[in-house]
Amino acid sequence: MSDILKIGKYEFTSRLIVGSGKYPDFQTTRDATLASGSELITVAVRRVNITNPDEENLMDYFKDTDVKFLPNSAGCTTAEEAITLFRLTREATGIDLIKLEVIGDTSKTLYPDVIETIKACEVLAKDGFTIMAYTNDDPVVAKRLEEAGAAAVMPLAAPIGSGLGIQNRFNVVFIKEAVSVPVIVDAGIGCASDAAAAMELGADGVLTNTAIAQADNPILMAEAMKHAVIAGRMSYKAGRIPKRPFATASSPVDGMIF
């Protein structure tokens, strides 16, 4: 069954996006990414080298794969910082598919500054970037980002790296109803069941990093996430039964012999 995820001009068969941070080395990053089946890995270009050919470069570990790189602006706190970073990154790598994140609270929650994010999104969209925008779980902000040119919105499930899972399931549904671009649940995923739950709510995809990178067995967790996203998507498309406050017999009672 063909079930392609389309983000702007890009198409993916996997609906799982993975991160590259918190791994012990680039080889483990590669092994876990391939085990996840993901075709897209996000990289904090201010922290992980993908631009300097004279130093160990993460891109070298994926040269023989179909995995695409998704530069992100982690560490940026203003629109101007993010805009400058992505312009320089595109010049160095040619990559125009980006994950925009502008953090407002760097000390505790790592929540995004949605005002600065929208400002950056407007400029970068005019520059021709395909933007996946990290945001809070607010359907109003999600709609504003779509209007600003985002090709996908990425609402947090919970604070980055917290592993708390989806804290407000209703808002994921509300965001999905509010926008026409893909909705990728990002941040706070802790285990495979969290990823499946996001997909069953109707999310178009899931991004997770810490849950894989800091698992006792990152390769096994990556594979679990792969199957969870597939199962959650299939469950959503199949259509769940309605919830009822009473029992209903599994076998019909009409025509009983005794």
Secondary structure, 3 states (H helix, E strand, C coil): CCCCEEECCEEECCCEEEECCCCCCHHHHHHHHHHHCCCEEEEECCCCCCCCCCCCCHHHHHCCCCCEEEEECCCCCCHHHHHHHHHHHHHHHCCCEEEECCECCCCCCCCECHHHHHHHHHHHHHCCCEEEEEECCCHHHHHHHHHHCCCEEEEECCCCCCCCCCCCHHHHHHHHHHCCCCEEEECCCCCHHHHHHHHHCCCCEEEECHHHHCCCCHHHHHHHHHHHHHHHHHHHHHCCCCCCCCCCCCCCCCCCCC
